[in-house]
Amino acid sequence: MKPVNSVKLEFLSRSANEGFARSAAACFAAQMDPTLEELGDLKTAVSEAVTNAIVHGYPEELGKVSLRLRRYEDRTLEIRVQDWGRGIPDVEKAREPMFTTGGEERSGMGFTIMESFMDAVKIRSRPGRGTCVTMRKKLSSRPGGRL
Amino acid sequence: MELTCRSRSCKTRWKLTGEIDHHRAQALSRELEREVSTRLPGELVLDFSGVTFMDSSGIALVLRASRLMEELGGRLRLESVPGQALRVLKAAGIHRRVELGEE
C-alpha cells in the first residue's frame, strides 16, 4: 500500500530534540484529524522511541536519529524511528516491563508504553549497527474528517 | 525550574508544570531528592494539574518519589493528573501502587 503522505526528519541525538520530534509527529498527524486521546498516544509513543534511540543508541556520543511518518488511505499512521548507534543485544529482554540499562531516570517501561498506545510495534536491531522501531496505529473514523 | 513547592507543617505540595520527559528528568529527580531530604515531609503531594505532557520518564519520577517517601515512612499522593499522563501511569500499572486523587 502506498502512503498518501510522508515526511522524513533527521536530527542529532540531543535530548532537547525529544520535544521537537513529538511535536513534529503531532503536526503531521493533525492532517488526519485525530482525537485528542489519539494525538496524546502518538506523541507518547514517539517520545519513547526517540528517547530510547538517544539514551541507548548513543549513550556516550552524539549520532543521527531519523523519524519517518507515513499516512495511509485507511487512516493508518506509521511512525519509524531509526538510529545507527550501539543496537540492542537482546530485543526480547528490552521489551520486558521494568527492564532498563539506563539510569534511575529511566523506568524500563518505554516499549510497554509503545505497545499499549500503538496497534503494532516492530523492533529490528543489530549490535553495533543500530535500531529501527516501526509502529502503526489506525486512527478512528471521524465524521467530516479529512482524507 | 518549572516547579513550585509549598510546605504546610509536614505536608509538601509540588506543582509540576510543562512537559515531563527524559530531557527534564534528571533535573526534576535532583530537585525532588533535594526537597524531600531538606523538608522531610510526612506527606508529599505531586500536583500534576500543570503538566501538558508526560512519558515514561514521569513514571520513573513517581517511583523515585514513592521510594523516598517509603524510606521516610510517609505518604505519597498524586493529584489532578491530566488524561494523557494518567494513560501513561495506567499502562505501567502505577495507578495501583500510588494513591491518586483530586485536589
gemmi code that builds the backbone of each chain (N, CA, C; Angstrom):
import gemmi

chains = {
    "A": [
        ("MET", (0.842, -1.191, 0.000), (0.000, 0.000, 0.000), (0.886, 1.253, 0.000)),
        ("LYS", (0.578, 2.169, -0.916), (1.384, 3.393, -0.997), (0.879, 4.443, -0.013)),
        ("PRO", (1.787, 5.157, 0.635), (1.308, 6.196, 1.564), (0.679, 7.375, 0.815)),
        ("VAL", (-0.298, 7.991, 1.483), (-0.927, 9.195, 0.931), (0.007, 10.388, 1.113)),
        ("ASN", (0.721, 10.351, 2.220), (1.656, 11.443, 2.507), (2.779, 10.896, 3.387)),
        ("SER", (3.944, 11.528, 3.317), (5.103, 11.025, 4.051), (6.078, 12.168, 4.345)),
        ("VAL", (6.692, 12.143, 5.512), (7.780, 13.087, 5.802), (8.917, 12.325, 6.485)),
        ("LYS", (10.116, 12.850, 6.332), (11.262, 12.239, 6.997), (12.116, 13.359, 7.593)),
        ("LEU", (12.437, 13.209, 8.858), (13.238, 14.217, 9.549), (14.483, 13.556, 10.128)),
        ("GLU", (15.545, 14.313, 10.192), (16.766, 13.766, 10.771), (17.310, 14.784, 11.765)),
        ("PHE", (17.731, 14.311, 12.932), (18.223, 15.251, 13.935), (19.303, 14.591, 14.779)),
        ("LEU", (20.054, 15.399, 15.501), (21.111, 14.887, 16.377), (20.498, 14.305, 17.648)),
        ("SER", (21.193, 13.359, 18.243), (20.655, 12.658, 19.418), (20.792, 13.498, 20.692)),
        ("ARG", (20.337, 14.724, 20.624), (20.313, 15.588, 21.818), (18.932, 15.486, 22.440)),
        ("SER", (18.894, 15.445, 23.782), (17.607, 15.245, 24.455), (16.624, 16.387, 24.186)),
        ("ALA", (17.159, 17.578, 23.858), (16.274, 18.712, 23.537), (15.417, 18.396, 22.315)),
        ("ASN", (15.864, 17.450, 21.481), (15.110, 17.118, 20.260), (13.952, 16.148, 20.509)),
        ("GLU", (13.826, 15.630, 21.727), (12.689, 14.735, 22.036), (11.369, 15.494, 21.876)),
        ("GLY", (11.326, 16.700, 22.417), (10.119, 17.534, 22.305), (9.854, 17.924, 20.866)),
        ("PHE", (10.937, 18.216, 20.130), (10.785, 18.576, 18.717), (10.169, 17.421, 17.935)),
        ("ALA", (10.683, 16.211, 18.179), (10.209, 15.039, 17.428), (8.723, 14.775, 17.679)),
        ("ARG", (8.297, 14.835, 18.940), (6.882, 14.519, 19.189), (5.960, 15.630, 18.701)),
        ("SER", (6.441, 16.879, 18.724), (5.625, 17.975, 18.188), (5.505, 17.844, 16.675)),
        ("ALA", (6.603, 17.475, 16.016), (6.577, 17.303, 14.556), (5.608, 16.185, 14.185)),
        ("ALA", (5.652, 15.084, 14.947), (4.747, 13.956, 14.670), (3.292, 14.384, 14.878)),
        ("ALA", (3.052, 15.185, 15.916), (1.681, 15.652, 16.187), (1.196, 16.566, 15.066)),
        ("CYS", (2.084, 17.421, 14.549), (1.716, 18.320, 13.442), (1.354, 17.511, 12.206)),
        ("PHE", (2.155, 16.469, 11.908), (1.877, 15.631, 10.729), (0.553, 14.902, 10.915)),
        ("ALA", (0.328, 14.349, 12.132), (-0.894, 13.580, 12.402), (-2.136, 14.467, 12.395)),
        ("ALA", (-1.953, 15.769, 12.631), (-3.103, 16.683, 12.710), (-3.905, 16.688, 11.411)),
        ("GLN", (-3.234, 16.429, 10.271), (-3.955, 16.425, 8.982), (-4.915, 15.231, 8.878)),
        ("MET", (-4.788, 14.278, 9.813), (-5.704, 13.122, 9.820), (-6.851, 13.346, 10.807)),
        ("ASP", (-6.906, 14.523, 11.383), (-7.974, 14.891, 12.313), (-8.133, 13.858, 13.439)),
        ("PRO", (-7.061, 13.598, 14.185), (-7.144, 12.598, 15.252), (-7.909, 13.132, 16.467)),
        ("THR", (-8.360, 12.244, 17.344), (-8.941, 12.704, 18.614), (-7.784, 13.167, 19.503)),
        ("LEU", (-8.106, 13.886, 20.545), (-7.069, 14.356, 21.471), (-6.330, 13.184, 22.110)),
        ("GLU", (-7.116, 12.122, 22.400), (-6.514, 10.939, 23.020), (-5.538, 10.262, 22.054)),
        ("GLU", (-5.935, 10.150, 20.781), (-5.035, 9.548, 19.784), (-3.769, 10.380, 19.632)),
        ("LEU", (-3.927, 11.693, 19.622), (-2.772, 12.581, 19.481), (-1.811, 12.401, 20.665)),
        ("GLY", (-2.384, 12.282, 21.853), (-1.565, 12.047, 23.053), (-0.833, 10.722, 22.962)),
        ("ASP", (-1.523, 9.694, 22.467), (-0.904, 8.364, 22.324), (0.269, 8.411, 21.341)),
        ("LEU", (0.064, 9.091, 20.205), (1.114, 9.162, 19.177), (2.330, 9.923, 19.711)),
        ("LYS", (2.082, 11.044, 20.376), (3.186, 11.833, 20.934), (3.968, 11.011, 21.965)),
        ("THR", (3.234, 10.252, 22.776), (3.904, 9.460, 23.816), (4.774, 8.377, 23.182)),
        ("ALA", (4.221, 7.678, 22.176), (4.981, 6.598, 21.523), (6.238, 7.147, 20.851)),
        ("VAL", (6.121, 8.304, 20.184), (7.286, 8.921, 19.533), (8.323, 9.311, 20.585)),
        ("SER", (7.858, 9.895, 21.672), (8.768, 10.317, 22.739), (9.566, 9.133, 23.278)),
        ("GLU", (8.881, 7.997, 23.476), (9.551, 6.797, 23.996), (10.596, 6.269, 23.008)),
        ("ALA", (10.206, 6.170, 21.733), (11.127, 5.605, 20.743), (12.343, 6.506, 20.536)),
        ("VAL", (12.112, 7.819, 20.470), (13.225, 8.757, 20.254), (14.136, 8.790, 21.492)),
        ("THR", (13.536, 8.738, 22.669), (14.350, 8.721, 23.898), (15.219, 7.465, 23.938)),
        ("ASN", (14.639, 6.321, 23.562), (15.434, 5.082, 23.514), (16.628, 5.223, 22.575)),
        ("ALA", (16.387, 5.819, 21.394), (17.480, 5.993, 20.419), (18.583, 6.863, 21.023)),
        ("ILE", (18.181, 7.928, 21.718), (19.155, 8.865, 22.288), (19.912, 8.227, 23.465)),
        ("VAL", (19.165, 7.578, 24.367), (19.769, 7.044, 25.595), (20.561, 5.766, 25.323)),
        ("HIS", (19.966, 4.850, 24.545), (20.597, 3.537, 24.355), (21.391, 3.427, 23.057)),
        ("GLY", (20.969, 4.167, 22.023), (21.708, 4.123, 20.755), (23.042, 4.835, 20.874)),
        ("TYR", (22.992, 5.998, 21.503), (24.202, 6.829, 21.603), (24.443, 7.247, 23.053)),
        ("PRO", (24.783, 6.289, 23.937), (24.906, 6.632, 25.367), (26.031, 7.616, 25.673)),
        ("GLU", (27.114, 7.572, 24.907), (28.241, 8.455, 25.223), (28.668, 9.321, 24.057)),
        ("GLU", (27.913, 9.267, 22.973), (28.305, 10.060, 21.809), (27.061, 10.643, 21.155)),
        ("LEU", (27.282, 11.575, 20.255), (26.155, 12.135, 19.514), (26.038, 11.388, 18.195)),
        ("GLY", (24.826, 11.162, 17.771), (24.628, 10.472, 16.493), (23.367, 10.954, 15.821)),
        ("LYS", (23.039, 10.274, 14.732), (21.923, 10.692, 13.889), (20.683, 9.869, 14.246)),
        ("VAL", (19.552, 10.552, 14.384), (18.270, 9.861, 14.607), (17.336, 10.282, 13.486)),
        ("SER", (16.625, 9.315, 12.928), (15.687, 9.644, 11.858), (14.258, 9.308, 12.278)),
        ("LEU", (13.342, 10.193, 11.928), (11.914, 9.994, 12.209), (11.179, 10.053, 10.877)),
        ("ARG", (10.519, 8.933, 10.524), (9.739, 8.927, 9.277), (8.272, 8.712, 9.612)),
        ("LEU", (7.430, 9.539, 9.037), (5.990, 9.455, 9.290), (5.285, 9.200, 7.975)),
        ("ARG", (4.389, 8.219, 7.963), (3.646, 7.904, 6.746), (2.172, 7.775, 7.076)),
        ("ARG", (1.373, 8.336, 6.213), (-0.072, 8.305, 6.405), (-0.684, 7.525, 5.252)),
        ("TYR", (-1.552, 6.568, 5.585), (-2.183, 5.733, 4.554), (-3.667, 6.058, 4.436)),
        ("GLU", (-4.223, 5.645, 3.303), (-5.614, 5.974, 2.986), (-6.601, 5.401, 4.000)),
        ("ASP", (-6.257, 4.260, 4.599), (-7.191, 3.647, 5.564), (-7.048, 4.246, 6.971)),
        ("ARG", (-6.454, 5.422, 7.071), (-6.266, 6.161, 8.342), (-5.245, 5.500, 9.266)),
        ("THR", (-4.326, 4.746, 8.671), (-3.214, 4.204, 9.465), (-2.056, 5.200, 9.420)),
        ("LEU", (-1.463, 5.430, 10.582), (-0.264, 6.260, 10.658), (0.897, 5.340, 11.014)),
        ("GLU", (1.958, 5.427, 10.239), (3.151, 4.624, 10.525), (4.262, 5.561, 10.978)),
        ("ILE", (4.878, 5.205, 12.088), (5.979, 6.004, 12.648), (7.216, 5.116, 12.691)),
        ("ARG", (8.290, 5.583, 12.065), (9.535, 4.802, 12.136), (10.629, 5.663, 12.753)),
        ("VAL", (11.250, 5.150, 13.803), (12.360, 5.856, 14.462), (13.603, 4.993, 14.316)),
        ("GLN", (14.632, 5.555, 13.718), (15.829, 4.765, 13.434), (17.086, 5.465, 13.949)),
        ("ASP", (18.004, 4.660, 14.494), (19.333, 5.208, 14.835), (20.391, 4.258, 14.305)),
        ("TRP", (21.608, 4.753, 14.239), (22.728, 3.951, 13.730), (23.763, 3.789, 14.852)),
        ("GLY", (23.248, 3.619, 16.054), (24.112, 3.550, 17.235), (24.462, 2.129, 17.647)),
        ("ARG", (24.456, 1.897, 18.955), (25.008, 0.643, 19.507), (24.146, -0.584, 19.299)),
        ("GLY", (22.857, -0.368, 19.116), (21.974, -1.517, 18.937), (21.591, -2.162, 20.257)),
        ("ILE", (20.600, -3.060, 20.182), (20.112, -3.748, 21.389), (20.528, -5.218, 21.285)),
        ("PRO", (21.339, -5.713, 22.244), (21.806, -7.102, 22.147), (20.664, -8.115, 22.267)),
        ("ASP", (19.677, -7.834, 23.115), (18.585, -8.784, 23.331), (17.246, -8.024, 23.285)),
        ("VAL", (16.621, -8.033, 22.117), (15.395, -7.246, 21.922), (14.270, -7.752, 22.828)),
        ("GLU", (14.137, -9.068, 22.958), (13.047, -9.619, 23.795), (13.189, -9.172, 25.245)),
        ("LYS", (14.418, -9.159, 25.733), (14.684, -8.706, 27.111), (14.326, -7.221, 27.247)),
        ("ALA", (14.706, -6.441, 26.227), (14.446, -4.992, 26.265), (12.946, -4.701, 26.288)),
        ("ARG", (12.137, -5.609, 25.716), (10.678, -5.399, 25.680), (10.022, -5.695, 27.017)),
        ("GLU", (10.749, -6.381, 27.913), (10.138, -6.744, 29.200), (9.889, -5.499, 30.049)),
        ("PRO", (8.702, -5.414, 30.691), (8.423, -4.261, 31.550), (9.444, -4.158, 32.679)),
        ("MET", (9.811, -2.938, 32.994), (10.735, -2.582, 34.080), (12.192, -2.954, 33.798)),
        ("PHE", (12.487, -3.495, 32.588), (13.888, -3.782, 32.279), (14.518, -2.524, 31.703)),
        ("THR", (15.634, -2.095, 32.295), (16.349, -0.958, 31.723), (17.841, -1.067, 32.000)),
        ("THR", (18.614, -0.560, 31.044), (20.051, -0.449, 31.271), (20.399, 1.024, 31.489)),
        ("GLY", (19.357, 1.868, 31.522), (19.562, 3.304, 31.747), (19.692, 3.597, 33.231)),
        ("GLY", (19.802, 4.866, 33.567), (19.942, 5.278, 34.967), (18.603, 5.252, 35.676)),
        ("GLU", (18.556, 5.853, 36.869), (17.306, 5.792, 37.629), (16.264, 6.789, 37.106)),
        ("GLU", (16.635, 7.601, 36.089), (15.626, 8.449, 35.443), (14.821, 7.638, 34.429)),
        ("ARG", (15.247, 6.401, 34.168), (14.525, 5.550, 33.218), (13.702, 4.540, 34.006)),
        ("SER", (12.508, 4.265, 33.502), (11.613, 3.352, 34.229), (11.621, 1.945, 33.639)),
        ("GLY", (12.151, 1.798, 32.417), (12.105, 0.488, 31.760), (10.733, 0.182, 31.193)),
        ("MET", (9.899, 1.206, 31.063), (8.533, 0.996, 30.573), (8.332, 1.512, 29.151)),
        ("GLY", (9.403, 1.941, 28.496), (9.289, 2.546, 27.162), (8.577, 1.664, 26.149)),
        ("PHE", (9.043, 0.416, 25.985), (8.424, -0.476, 24.989), (7.004, -0.865, 25.401)),
        ("THR", (6.784, -1.023, 26.721), (5.433, -1.352, 27.206), (4.456, -0.234, 26.837)),
        ("ILE", (4.898, 1.009, 26.996), (4.048, 2.167, 26.652), (3.793, 2.178, 25.135)),
        ("MET", (4.852, 1.970, 24.348), (4.683, 1.967, 22.879), (3.683, 0.892, 22.472)),
        ("GLU", (3.807, -0.286, 23.076), (2.908, -1.397, 22.721), (1.477, -1.135, 23.185)),
        ("SER", (1.320, -0.443, 24.315), (-0.030, -0.142, 24.807), (-0.719, 0.914, 23.946)),
        ("PHE", (0.065, 1.879, 23.457), (-0.534, 3.037, 22.795), (-0.634, 2.889, 21.282)),
        ("MET", (0.077, 1.909, 20.716), (0.046, 1.724, 19.259), (-0.558, 0.355, 18.961)),
        ("ASP", (-1.004, 0.139, 17.703), (-1.592, -1.158, 17.339), (-0.503, -2.211, 17.111)),
        ("ALA", (0.623, -1.788, 16.572), (1.704, -2.743, 16.285), (3.053, -2.061, 16.472)),
        ("VAL", (3.997, -2.791, 17.036), (5.363, -2.267, 17.234), (6.353, -3.332, 16.769)),
        ("LYS", (7.208, -2.954, 15.823), (8.203, -3.902, 15.320), (9.593, -3.320, 15.612)),
        ("ILE", (10.469, -4.159, 16.170), (11.820, -3.681, 16.506), (12.840, -4.510, 15.746)),
        ("ARG", (13.700, -3.832, 15.010), (14.830, -4.524, 14.375), (16.098, -3.896, 14.927)),
        ("SER", (17.036, -4.709, 15.388), (18.243, -4.145, 15.968), (19.422, -5.080, 15.752)),
        ("ARG", (20.589, -4.496, 15.513), (21.818, -5.295, 15.415), (22.890, -4.589, 16.224)),
        ("PRO", (23.514, -5.310, 17.167), (24.576, -4.686, 17.968), (25.635, -4.042, 17.074)),
        ("GLY", (25.932, -2.802, 17.357), (26.937, -2.065, 16.595), (26.416, -1.428, 15.321)),
        ("ARG", (25.176, -1.768, 14.930), (24.633, -1.241, 13.665), (23.441, -0.308, 13.869)),
        ("GLY", (22.771, -0.431, 15.017), (21.647, 0.461, 15.274), (20.317, -0.244, 15.443)),
        ("THR", (19.285, 0.568, 15.634), (17.945, 0.054, 15.937), (16.912, 0.792, 15.099)),
        ("CYS", (15.903, 0.037, 14.664), (14.814, 0.636, 13.898), (13.492, 0.172, 14.519)),
        ("VAL", (12.709, 1.118, 14.990), (11.404, 0.815, 15.601), (10.307, 1.328, 14.659)),
        ("THR", (9.440, 0.424, 14.224), (8.331, 0.820, 13.345), (7.023, 0.557, 14.075)),
        ("MET", (6.198, 1.600, 14.165), (4.934, 1.486, 14.904), (3.788, 1.923, 14.001)),
        ("ARG", (2.651, 1.251, 14.181), (1.473, 1.607, 13.386), (0.274, 1.797, 14.287)),
        ("LYS", (-0.563, 2.743, 13.897), (-1.824, 2.933, 14.621), (-2.888, 3.375, 13.619)),
        ("LYS", (-4.025, 2.696, 13.669), (-5.133, 3.091, 12.807), (-6.014, 4.055, 13.604)),
        ("LEU", (-6.173, 5.245, 13.059), (-6.957, 6.257, 13.763), (-8.444, 6.033, 13.518)),
        ("SER", (-9.234, 6.457, 14.488), (-10.682, 6.253, 14.387), (-11.259, 7.121, 13.269)),
        ("SER", (-12.390, 6.662, 12.732), (-13.065, 7.440, 11.687), (-13.788, 8.592, 12.347)),
        ("ARG", (-13.672, 9.740, 11.746), (-14.328, 10.920, 12.322), (-15.247, 11.512, 11.271)),
        ("PRO", (-16.499, 11.729, 11.604), (-17.388, 12.314, 10.614), (-16.876, 13.689, 10.195)),
        ("GLY", (-16.794, 13.898, 8.910), (-16.294, 15.188, 8.425), (-14.784, 15.291, 8.433)),
        ("GLY", (-14.109, 14.197, 8.815), (-12.649, 14.205, 8.849), (-12.073, 14.244, 7.445)),
        ("ARG", (-10.890, 14.852, 7.327), (-10.280, 14.957, 6.008), (-9.576, 13.668, 5.639)),
        ("LEU", (-9.503, 13.388, 4.345), (-8.797, 12.190, 3.893), (-7.301, 12.377, 4.009)),
    ],
    "B": [
        ("MET", (13.548, 26.611, 36.679), (12.892, 25.342, 37.020), (11.389, 25.548, 37.112)),
        ("GLU", (10.636, 24.800, 36.332), (9.181, 24.950, 36.348), (8.587, 24.055, 37.424)),
        ("LEU", (8.916, 24.360, 38.654), (8.447, 23.530, 39.746), (8.251, 24.443, 40.939)),
        ("THR", (7.095, 24.357, 41.568), (6.906, 25.175, 42.759), (6.676, 24.274, 43.952)),
        ("CYS", (7.072, 24.699, 45.088), (6.965, 23.880, 46.275), (6.419, 24.718, 47.435)),
        ("ARG", (5.421, 24.165, 48.125), (4.840, 24.863, 49.265), (4.716, 23.847, 50.392)),
        ("SER", (5.227, 24.187, 51.529), (5.190, 23.235, 52.627), (4.284, 23.742, 53.739)),
        ("ARG", (3.346, 22.905, 54.178), (2.495, 23.277, 55.320), (2.726, 22.228, 56.387)),
        ("SER", (3.298, 22.623, 57.492), (3.755, 21.733, 58.557), (4.541, 20.586, 57.923)),
        ("CYS", (3.994, 19.365, 57.932), (4.792, 18.267, 57.392), (4.226, 17.793, 56.053)),
        ("LYS", (3.404, 18.631, 55.419), (2.865, 18.258, 54.111), (3.513, 19.136, 53.041)),
        ("THR", (4.061, 18.513, 52.044), (4.693, 19.269, 50.971), (3.928, 19.050, 49.672)),
        ("ARG", (3.600, 20.134, 49.013), (2.895, 20.045, 47.738), (3.811, 20.549, 46.622)),
        ("TRP", (3.934, 19.755, 45.594), (4.718, 20.156, 44.426), (3.796, 20.336, 43.264)),
        ("LYS", (3.900, 21.475, 42.628), (3.126, 21.675, 41.407), (4.068, 21.486, 40.229)),
        ("LEU", (3.867, 20.409, 39.516), (4.676, 20.133, 38.339), (4.020, 20.795, 37.136)),
        ("THR", (4.842, 21.397, 36.286), (4.266, 22.054, 35.108), (5.047, 21.693, 33.843)),
        ("GLY", (4.410, 21.911, 32.709), (5.067, 21.713, 31.418), (5.162, 20.245, 31.039)),
        ("GLU", (6.195, 19.920, 30.266), (6.341, 18.573, 29.731), (7.360, 17.798, 30.567)),
        ("ILE", (6.984, 16.595, 30.976), (7.913, 15.750, 31.742), (8.423, 14.671, 30.798)),
        ("ASP", (9.673, 14.822, 30.395), (10.285, 13.813, 29.521), (11.724, 13.574, 29.961)),
        ("HIS", (12.438, 12.748, 29.211), (13.821, 12.415, 29.573), (14.705, 13.660, 29.630)),
        ("HIS", (14.405, 14.640, 28.773), (15.196, 15.874, 28.727), (15.182, 16.600, 30.072)),
        ("ARG", (14.050, 16.554, 30.777), (13.931, 17.260, 32.060), (14.084, 16.331, 33.266)),
        ("ALA", (14.140, 15.028, 33.012), (14.029, 14.050, 34.102), (15.122, 14.185, 35.160)),
        ("GLN", (16.360, 14.360, 34.705), (17.465, 14.420, 35.676), (17.304, 15.605, 36.618)),
        ("ALA", (16.975, 16.769, 36.055), (16.820, 17.980, 36.862), (15.659, 17.810, 37.844)),
        ("LEU", (14.557, 17.232, 37.381), (13.397, 17.039, 38.256), (13.716, 16.055, 39.374)),
        ("SER", (14.433, 15.000, 39.039), (14.786, 13.994, 40.026), (15.692, 14.585, 41.110)),
        ("ARG", (16.656, 15.387, 40.682), (17.562, 16.043, 41.641), (16.782, 16.985, 42.550)),
        ("GLU", (15.859, 17.745, 41.948), (15.029, 18.692, 42.700), (14.175, 17.955, 43.731)),
        ("LEU", (13.593, 16.847, 43.290), (12.757, 16.028, 44.174), (13.559, 15.553, 45.388)),
        ("GLU", (14.744, 14.997, 45.117), (15.565, 14.477, 46.208), (15.968, 15.572, 47.173)),
        ("ARG", (16.328, 16.744, 46.636), (16.746, 17.853, 47.495), (15.589, 18.307, 48.389)),
        ("GLU", (14.419, 18.477, 47.783), (13.263, 18.956, 48.551), (12.850, 17.958, 49.626)),
        ("VAL", (12.807, 16.677, 49.265), (12.387, 15.668, 50.247), (13.415, 15.568, 51.369)),
        ("SER", (14.706, 15.611, 51.022), (15.712, 15.444, 52.070), (15.822, 16.674, 52.959)),
        ("THR", (15.467, 17.865, 52.462), (15.531, 19.046, 53.343), (14.244, 19.232, 54.131)),
        ("ARG", (13.098, 18.898, 53.541), (11.814, 19.140, 54.229), (11.304, 17.944, 55.021)),
        ("LEU", (11.760, 16.757, 54.674), (11.334, 15.528, 55.351), (9.814, 15.503, 55.596)),
        ("PRO", (9.026, 15.612, 54.544), (7.570, 15.700, 54.739), (6.946, 14.377, 55.162)),
        ("GLY", (5.846, 14.487, 55.915), (5.085, 13.289, 56.260), (4.184, 12.887, 55.103)),
        ("GLU", (3.820, 13.894, 54.314), (3.024, 13.619, 53.122), (3.545, 14.471, 51.969)),
        ("LEU", (3.740, 13.822, 50.838), (4.169, 14.529, 49.634), (3.046, 14.446, 48.612)),
        ("VAL", (2.603, 15.602, 48.157), (1.565, 15.635, 47.121), (2.201, 16.128, 45.828)),
        ("LEU", (2.114, 15.316, 44.775), (2.572, 15.765, 43.465), (1.348, 16.255, 42.710)),
        ("ASP", (1.320, 17.554, 42.454), (0.180, 18.178, 41.778), (0.496, 18.239, 40.272)),
        ("PHE", (-0.230, 17.442, 39.496), (0.028, 17.331, 38.062), (-0.826, 18.292, 37.227)),
        ("SER", (-1.553, 19.190, 37.875), (-2.532, 19.987, 37.121), (-1.893, 20.828, 36.008)),
        ("GLY", (-0.615, 21.160, 36.134), (0.032, 21.983, 35.116), (0.841, 21.186, 34.113)),
        ("VAL", (0.714, 19.855, 34.154), (1.523, 19.018, 33.254), (0.831, 18.891, 31.892)),
        ("THR", (1.536, 19.272, 30.838), (0.938, 19.252, 29.494), (1.304, 17.987, 28.713)),
        ("PHE", (2.334, 17.284, 29.168), (2.728, 16.026, 28.516), (3.604, 15.244, 29.482)),
        ("MET", (3.471, 13.916, 29.450), (4.359, 13.085, 30.268), (4.606, 11.753, 29.568)),
        ("ASP", (5.865, 11.329, 29.516), (6.143, 9.984, 29.002), (6.662, 9.115, 30.157)),
        ("SER", (7.323, 8.002, 29.853), (7.703, 7.077, 30.921), (8.736, 7.667, 31.885)),
        ("SER", (9.339, 8.793, 31.519), (10.241, 9.475, 32.456), (9.468, 9.907, 33.699)),
        ("GLY", (8.187, 10.228, 33.513), (7.334, 10.601, 34.645), (7.087, 9.426, 35.565)),
        ("ILE", (7.032, 8.218, 34.992), (6.859, 7.006, 35.818), (8.065, 6.857, 36.740)),
        ("ALA", (9.258, 7.039, 36.161), (10.483, 6.916, 36.967), (10.485, 7.950, 38.095)),
        ("LEU", (9.996, 9.155, 37.790), (9.955, 10.217, 38.800), (8.983, 9.857, 39.933)),
        ("VAL", (7.814, 9.328, 39.556), (6.816, 8.936, 40.572), (7.351, 7.775, 41.411)),
        ("LEU", (8.003, 6.809, 40.769), (8.562, 5.675, 41.520), (9.662, 6.136, 42.473)),
        ("ARG", (10.461, 7.104, 42.008), (11.526, 7.655, 42.863), (10.894, 8.336, 44.075)),
        ("ALA", (9.845, 9.139, 43.835), (9.146, 9.826, 44.936), (8.557, 8.802, 45.899)),
        ("SER", (8.007, 7.729, 45.353), (7.402, 6.678, 46.172), (8.454, 6.020, 47.071)),
        ("ARG", (9.623, 5.726, 46.501), (10.702, 5.095, 47.288), (11.187, 6.040, 48.388)),
        ("LEU", (11.366, 7.325, 48.027), (11.846, 8.308, 49.017), (10.861, 8.437, 50.166)),
        ("MET", (9.551, 8.459, 49.858), (8.538, 8.603, 50.907), (8.431, 7.325, 51.740)),
        ("GLU", (8.635, 6.179, 51.092), (8.657, 4.906, 51.834), (9.776, 4.914, 52.868)),
        ("GLU", (10.948, 5.393, 52.434), (12.102, 5.460, 53.341), (11.813, 6.354, 54.542)),
        ("LEU", (11.005, 7.404, 54.308), (10.658, 8.336, 55.389), (9.487, 7.840, 56.219)),
        ("GLY", (8.846, 6.778, 55.758), (7.638, 6.296, 56.422), (6.461, 7.232, 56.180)),
        ("GLY", (6.535, 7.996, 55.079), (5.485, 8.965, 54.774), (4.560, 8.485, 53.659)),
        ("ARG", (3.747, 9.400, 53.187), (2.689, 9.090, 52.252), (2.893, 9.892, 50.964)),
        ("LEU", (2.583, 9.267, 49.834), (2.674, 9.973, 48.551), (1.298, 9.980, 47.903)),
        ("ARG", (0.916, 11.134, 47.378), (-0.364, 11.229, 46.695), (-0.182, 12.026, 45.408)),
        ("LEU", (-0.811, 11.576, 44.323), (-0.783, 12.325, 43.062), (-2.136, 12.988, 42.885)),
        ("GLU", (-2.115, 14.250, 42.528), (-3.385, 14.962, 42.371), (-3.520, 15.581, 40.993)),
        ("SER", (-4.754, 15.684, 40.531), (-5.111, 16.378, 39.277), (-4.268, 15.906, 38.094)),
        ("VAL", (-4.189, 14.596, 37.914), (-3.383, 14.057, 36.807), (-4.201, 14.155, 35.515)),
        ("PRO", (-3.716, 14.889, 34.507), (-4.468, 15.028, 33.256), (-4.553, 13.700, 32.490)),
        ("GLY", (-5.489, 13.633, 31.542), (-5.786, 12.395, 30.820), (-4.581, 11.690, 30.209)),
        ("GLN", (-3.743, 12.421, 29.495), (-2.617, 11.776, 28.797), (-1.636, 11.169, 29.808)),
        ("ALA", (-1.325, 11.918, 30.857), (-0.392, 11.408, 31.878), (-1.003, 10.217, 32.623)),
        ("LEU", (-2.316, 10.254, 32.822), (-2.990, 9.163, 33.515), (-2.935, 7.875, 32.681)),
        ("ARG", (-3.075, 8.014, 31.359), (-2.979, 6.830, 30.485), (-1.589, 6.200, 30.569)),
        ("VAL", (-0.555, 7.051, 30.691), (0.821, 6.544, 30.815), (0.979, 5.807, 32.150)),
        ("LEU", (0.460, 6.397, 33.222), (0.563, 5.762, 34.541), (-0.204, 4.435, 34.563)),
        ("LYS", (-1.374, 4.424, 33.924), (-2.184, 3.206, 33.914), (-1.537, 2.108, 33.070)),
        ("ALA", (-0.943, 2.484, 31.940), (-0.286, 1.486, 31.078), (0.837, 0.778, 31.843)),
        ("ALA", (1.437, 1.495, 32.793), (2.538, 0.915, 33.572), (2.046, 0.305, 34.887)),
        ("GLY", (0.754, 0.420, 35.159), (0.199, -0.147, 36.394), (0.526, 0.663, 37.638)),
        ("ILE", (1.036, 1.878, 37.460), (1.466, 2.700, 38.602), (0.261, 3.160, 39.432)),
        ("HIS", (-0.906, 3.296, 38.753), (-2.101, 3.772, 39.470), (-2.511, 2.796, 40.575)),
        ("ARG", (-2.011, 1.535, 40.488), (-2.328, 0.560, 41.545), (-1.332, 0.643, 42.698)),
        ("ARG", (-0.210, 1.324, 42.478), (0.842, 1.368, 43.501), (0.872, 2.671, 44.274)),
        ("VAL", (0.291, 3.738, 43.700), (0.294, 5.014, 44.413), (-1.127, 5.557, 44.526)),
        ("GLU", (-1.314, 6.430, 45.491), (-2.642, 6.993, 45.730), (-2.900, 8.138, 44.733)),
        ("LEU", (-4.052, 8.079, 44.092), (-4.425, 9.118, 43.129), (-5.671, 9.812, 43.618)),
        ("GLY", (-5.724, 11.116, 43.464), (-6.941, 11.805, 43.891), (-7.036, 13.189, 43.303)),
        ("GLU", (-8.177, 13.800, 43.471), (-8.373, 15.184, 43.060), (-7.957, 16.075, 44.226)),
        ("GLU", (-7.742, 17.357, 43.932), (-7.356, 18.281, 44.993), (-8.524, 18.480, 45.955)),
    ],
}
model = gemmi.Model(1)
for chain_id, residues in chains.items():
    chain = gemmi.Chain(chain_id)
    for i, (resn, *xyz) in enumerate(residues, 1):
        res = gemmi.Residue()
        res.name, res.seqid = resn, gemmi.SeqId(i, " ")
        for name, pos in zip(("N", "CA", "C"), xyz):
            atom = gemmi.Atom()
            atom.name, atom.element = name, gemmi.Element(name[0])
            atom.pos, atom.b_iso = gemmi.Position(*pos), 0.0
            res.add_atom(atom)
        chain.add_residue(res)
    model.add_chain(chain)
structure = gemmi.Structure()
structure.add_model(model)
structure.setup_entities()
